[in-house]
Amino acid sequence: MLSAQLALNVSLQDGLSFDNFFVTPESAEAVQYLSAWQPSGSFQSIALRGGAGCGRSHLLQATVSDWDTRGMSTLYLPCRDMVAMDPEALLQGLDSFDLLALDDVDALAGNVAWEHALFALYNAMHERAGQLLISSAMAVSDIPFQTADVRSRLAWGITYKLPSLSDQDKINAMQLRSRARGMDMTDEVAKYILSRSSRDFGQLLHVLDTLDSATIEAQRKLTVPFVRSVCGW
């Protein structure tokens, strides 16, 4: 096990796959490309960008899981958790992976030591013909890196912009996730959750986690009164 895994204790979130990612017309091309992505024998870099709740982390982890099932070496790293750590020690040897996924890479901008380490890692993966998948809230060209070479390197390659979800998209996405967990969520229940919970999609998923556990424990179906009692609304 490499230093990055030891230091961060990184694990993928259970159940994140291409099958339970809610696809919109704007995200369909990215999902199609990532789900069919194969190592080509030459270096490739793909960047996903979009605001909170657009599904960047989901797609990164779904891609890593998909490559894992095909027997390739992969690593998913949440950059927000890495900022305070020593980049040289953390990133040592990571270029040996077939696929490296760096989530929220913009969190490292402004930290010169991290920027230099990212530049070195990029070059090492390029030499090895590895595959790099990154995400950020903004276009890589707009990330305020102090090192111009980092911005230019990371901006090279394929970029996909993921859209923000409308309220109806969030309802449909919650229903898709619920079905994947074996829960039947009616439109009435989904609209009730959306009207009472934060509209941030990450928070909505936390509500789903809570309801999933509660339905299993109580052996109950999802109804508005049950959701109200569990969530205290």
C-alpha positions in Angstrom: 0.0 0.0 0.0 1.4 3.4 -1.0 1.9 6.4 1.2 -1.2 8.3 -0.1 -3.5 5.4 0.8 -1.9 5.1 4.3 -2.0 8.8 5.0 -5.5 9.5 3.8 -7.1 6.1 4.5 -8.9 6.6 1.2 -11.8 4.4 0.2 -14.5 4.7 -2.5 -18.0 5.4 -1.4 -20.1 2.3 -1.7 -22.5 1.9 -4.6 -21.3 4.8 -6.8 -21.5 3.5 -10.4 -22.4 4.6 -13.9 -25.7 2.8 -13.5 -27.0 5.0 -10.7 -25.7 8.3 -12.0 -28.5 10.5 -13.2 -27.7 11.4 -16.7 -28.9 14.6 -18.3 -28.6 15.6 -21.9 -25.7 17.8 -21.0 -23.8 15.1 -19.1 -24.6 12.2 -21.5 -21.4 12.6 -23.5 -19.1 12.6 -20.5 -20.8 9.5 -19.0 -20.7 7.7 -22.3 -17.0 8.5 -22.8 -15.9 7.6 -19.3 -17.9 4.3 -19.2 -16.2 3.2 -22.4 -12.8 4.6 -21.5 -9.9 2.1 -22.0 -6.2 2.6 -21.6 -4.8 3.4 -25.1 -1.1 2.8 -24.6 -0.5 6.6 -24.5 -1.1 9.2 -21.9 -4.5 10.7 -21.6 -5.9 13.4 -19.3 -9.6 14.0 -18.8 -11.1 16.9 -16.7 -14.6 17.2 -15.3 -15.8 20.6 -14.1 -19.0 21.8 -12.5 -20.6 23.3 -9.4 -21.4 21.5 -6.2 -23.8 18.6 -6.6 -23.2 18.1 -10.3 -21.8 14.6 -9.8 -18.1 15.1 -10.4 -17.0 12.9 -7.4 -19.6 10.3 -8.4 -18.2 10.0 -11.9 -14.6 9.9 -10.7 -15.3 7.1 -8.3 -17.5 5.2 -10.8 -14.7 5.3 -13.3 -12.2 4.1 -10.7 -14.5 1.3 -9.7 -15.1 0.3 -13.3 -11.3 0.1 -13.9 -10.9 -1.9 -10.7 -13.3 -4.6 -11.9 -11.3 -4.9 -15.1 -8.1 -5.6 -13.1 -6.3 -2.3 -13.5 -4.5 -0.4 -10.8 -6.3 2.7 -9.7 -6.3 5.3 -7.0 -8.9 8.0 -6.1 -7.6 11.0 -4.1 -9.7 13.8 -2.6 -7.5 16.8 -3.0 -9.3 18.8 -0.3 -8.0 16.3 2.3 -4.4 16.5 1.0 -3.6 20.3 1.3 -2.0 20.1 4.7 0.1 17.1 3.9 3.6 16.8 2.5 3.1 16.5 -1.3 6.4 14.8 -2.1 5.8 12.1 0.5 2.2 11.7 -0.4 2.6 11.5 -4.2 5.7 9.3 -4.3 5.1 6.4 -6.7 1.6 7.4 -7.8 2.7 7.5 -11.4 2.8 3.7 -11.3 -1.1 3.5 -11.4 -2.9 2.8 -14.6 -5.5 5.4 -13.6 -5.2 8.2 -11.1 -8.3 10.3 -10.2 -7.7 13.6 -8.4 -11.0 15.1 -7.1 -11.2 18.9 -6.5 -7.8 19.6 -7.8 -8.5 23.3 -7.6 -8.2 23.0 -3.8 -4.4 22.7 -4.3 -4.1 26.1 -6.1 -2.0 28.7 -4.4 0.1 26.1 -2.6 3.4 26.3 -4.5 4.8 23.0 -3.1 1.7 21.2 -4.2 1.7 22.8 -7.6 5.3 21.7 -8.2 4.4 18.2 -7.0 1.4 18.1 -9.4 3.6 19.2 -12.3 6.1 16.5 -11.5 3.4 13.9 -11.2 1.8 14.9 -14.5 5.1 14.6 -16.3 5.8 11.2 -14.7 2.4 9.9 -15.7 2.9 11.2 -19.2 6.1 9.4 -19.6 4.5 6.1 -18.3 1.5 6.5 -20.5 -0.8 6.5 -17.5 -4.3 7.9 -17.4 -5.3 11.0 -15.4 -8.8 12.0 -14.4 -9.3 15.2 -12.5 -12.2 17.3 -11.3 -12.6 21.0 -10.4 -15.3 23.5 -9.8 -14.1 25.7 -12.6 -12.3 25.3 -15.9 -8.7 24.3 -15.4 -7.6 27.4 -17.3 -9.4 29.5 -14.6 -7.9 27.8 -11.6 -5.7 30.3 -9.8 -2.5 28.2 -9.9 0.6 30.3 -9.3 2.6 28.0 -11.5 1.6 28.6 -15.1 3.1 25.2 -16.2 0.7 23.3 -14.0 -2.3 25.1 -15.5 -1.2 24.5 -19.0 -0.5 20.8 -18.4 -3.7 20.1 -16.6 -5.7 22.1 -19.2 -4.4 19.8 -21.9 -6.8 17.0 -22.9 -10.5 16.4 -22.9 -12.7 18.6 -20.7 -16.4 18.0 -19.9 -18.7 20.5 -18.1 -21.3 18.9 -15.9 -24.5 20.8 -15.5 -26.2 21.9 -12.3 -29.3 19.8 -11.5 -32.7 21.4 -11.7 -35.2 20.6 -8.9 -36.9 18.0 -11.2 -33.5 16.5 -12.0 -32.8 16.2 -8.2 -36.2 14.4 -7.8 -35.4 12.0 -10.6 -31.9 11.5 -9.3 -33.2 10.7 -5.8 -35.6 8.2 -7.2 -32.9 6.5 -9.3 -30.7 6.2 -6.2 -33.6 5.0 -4.1 -34.4 2.2 -6.7 -30.8 1.1 -6.6 -31.1 0.7 -2.8 -34.4 -1.2 -3.1 -36.6 1.7 -2.0 -39.6 2.9 -3.9 -39.8 6.7 -3.7 -43.0 8.2 -5.1 -43.1 11.7 -6.6 -45.0 12.9 -3.5 -42.2 11.7 -1.2 -39.4 13.1 -3.3 -41.1 16.5 -3.6 -41.6 16.5 0.2 -38.0 15.8 0.9 -36.9 18.5 -1.6 -39.2 21.0 0.0 -37.9 20.3 3.6 -34.2 19.5 3.1 -31.4 21.6 1.8 -31.5 21.6 -2.0 -27.8 20.8 -2.0 -27.6 17.4 -3.7 -25.0 16.2 -1.3 -27.3 16.9 1.6 -30.2 15.2 -0.2 -28.0 12.0 -0.5 -27.3 12.2 3.3 -31.1 12.2 3.8 -31.3 9.1 1.5 -28.7 7.3 3.6 -30.7 8.1 6.8 -34.0 6.9 5.2 -32.3 3.7 3.8 -31.2 2.7 7.3 -34.5 3.6 8.8 -36.6 1.7 6.3 -34.5 -1.4 6.8 -34.7 -1.1 10.6 -38.4 -0.4 10.8 -39.4 -2.6 7.8 -41.4 0.3 6.5 -42.0 1.8 3.0 -41.2 5.4 2.2 -44.2 7.6 2.9 -44.4 11.2 3.8 -45.4 10.5 7.4 -42.5 8.1 7.8 -40.0 10.5 6.3 -41.4 13.3 8.6 -41.0 11.1 11.6 -37.4 10.0 10.7 -36.1 13.4 9.7 -38.0 15.4 12.4 -39.6 17.8 9.9 
